[in-house]
Amino acid sequence: MILFAYLLDQWLADPPHWPHPVRFMGHLISFVEKHFYSSSASKQKQLLSGFALVLIVLVVTAGVTLTGLRLFSFIHPVLGYAFTIYLAYASLSAKGLKLAALEVLHPLERQELLEARKKLSLIVGRDTQALSEEGVARAVVETVAENFSDGVMAPLFYFVIGGAPLAMMYKAINTMDSMVGYQNERYEYFGRVAAKLDDAANWVPARLSVVFLILAGAVAGYDWRKGIKTARLDGRSHKSPNAGWPEAVMAGTLGVQLGGTNIYFGKRVVKPTIGQAGKAVDGNAIKQALKLLDWSTGIAVIAALTISAILGG
């Protein structure tokens, strides 16, 4: 099932007009937020409302997933098997991440900075209007590194240990964080439970991603030893307890510096740098990051297949 899911992801990515669990999760989150969020509520009530949001979304996600699996399996075992493969495929986003990065890379290579900024704004939370070419490229490399952990490593990890239901619950947690987990005035308290739960859910996958990015660096012929060193030095140099680890490996392996100050929702946010200043962060760095993404994804899938075979045996 993992192999089929990987092949489907590489073949289809995420067709924009196809039904997708994450889109349904997004609609559910928006619906619950609309009915539970109140800007005039106290901090405690906003925290409780945010907790209710998390509970409702997780219960609905688990319930729908389990019901669907049982229903399709009852109709015919092959349908149950196919539905599981579909959910595993839907949890992965390796090809979609690559295509999104290429959407920014292509105009950047044509020196169409305004178009590159526009495409970048679709995949990052920072303000992109004033970013330089290097700033755009750096954002893409950081996104590829962080989302390898969120979009590949974590779904595989949870599918191996808990099947499609746990993988879908992880996607629900990750989607809630992306929608309400911001540290701004609206979501500071309402989204805190979702954000903290996402931190907890990504703790193990983020550190596992270090291993697979290092292996990918070795296979691709990059400086994987520097990747290890940079992970040790700068893995914790990030406001997120998880994002710094894959970004540090990526920075060291490619010989570039990531992180630093950015603008979010019009406010200047100072972040520490990750890695040592070396090569310019440009289109070539994006291509190398995508090569690492391809190799690390393939190696992670092989590892998942192996572990699943061992557990199944």
Secondary structure as the mmCIF struct_conf table of DSSP 4:
data_model
#
loop_
_struct_conf.conf_type_id
_struct_conf.id
_struct_conf.beg_label_comp_id
_struct_conf.beg_label_asym_id
_struct_conf.beg_label_seq_id
_struct_conf.end_label_comp_id
_struct_conf.end_label_asym_id
_struct_conf.end_label_seq_id
HELX_RH_AL_P HELX_RH_AL_P1 ILE A 2 LEU A 12
TURN_TY1_P TURN_TY1_P1 PRO A 16 HIS A 17
BEND BEND1 TRP A 18 TRP A 18
HELX_RH_AL_P HELX_RH_AL_P2 PRO A 21 PHE A 36
TURN_TY1_P TURN_TY1_P2 SER A 39 SER A 40
BEND BEND2 ALA A 41 ALA A 41
HELX_RH_AL_P HELX_RH_AL_P3 LYS A 43 ILE A 75
HELX_RH_AL_P HELX_RH_AL_P4 PRO A 77 SER A 91
HELX_RH_AL_P HELX_RH_AL_P5 ALA A 94 GLU A 109
TURN_TY1_P TURN_TY1_P3 ARG A 110 GLN A 111
HELX_RH_AL_P HELX_RH_AL_P6 LEU A 113 LEU A 120
TURN_TY1_P TURN_TY1_P4 SER A 121 ILE A 123
BEND BEND3 GLY A 125 ARG A 126
TURN_TY1_P TURN_TY1_P5 GLN A 129 ALA A 130
HELX_RH_AL_P HELX_RH_AL_P7 GLU A 133 PHE A 148
HELX_RH_PI_P HELX_RH_PI_P1 SER A 149 MET A 153
HELX_RH_AL_P HELX_RH_AL_P8 ALA A 154 VAL A 180
BEND BEND4 ASN A 184 ASN A 184
TURN_TY1_P TURN_TY1_P6 GLU A 185 GLY A 191
HELX_RH_AL_P HELX_RH_AL_P9 ARG A 192 ALA A 201
TURN_TY1_P TURN_TY1_P7 ASN A 202 ASN A 202
HELX_RH_AL_P HELX_RH_AL_P10 TRP A 203 ALA A 220
TURN_TY1_P TURN_TY1_P8 GLY A 221 GLY A 221
BEND BEND5 TYR A 222 TYR A 222
HELX_RH_AL_P HELX_RH_AL_P11 TRP A 224 ASP A 234
TURN_TY1_P TURN_TY1_P9 GLY A 235 ARG A 236
BEND BEND6 HIS A 238 SER A 240
TURN_TY1_P TURN_TY1_P10 PRO A 241 ALA A 243
HELX_RH_AL_P HELX_RH_AL_P12 GLY A 244 LEU A 254
TURN_TY1_P TURN_TY1_P11 GLY A 255 GLY A 255
STRN STRN1 LEU A 258 GLY A 259
STRN STRN2 ASN A 262 TYR A 264
TURN_TY1_P TURN_TY1_P12 PHE A 265 GLY A 266
STRN STRN3 LYS A 267 VAL A 269
STRN STRN4 THR A 273 ILE A 274
BEND BEND7 GLY A 275 GLY A 275
BEND BEND8 LYS A 279 LYS A 279
BEND BEND9 ASP A 282 ASP A 282
HELX_RH_AL_P HELX_RH_AL_P13 GLY A 283 GLY A 312
#
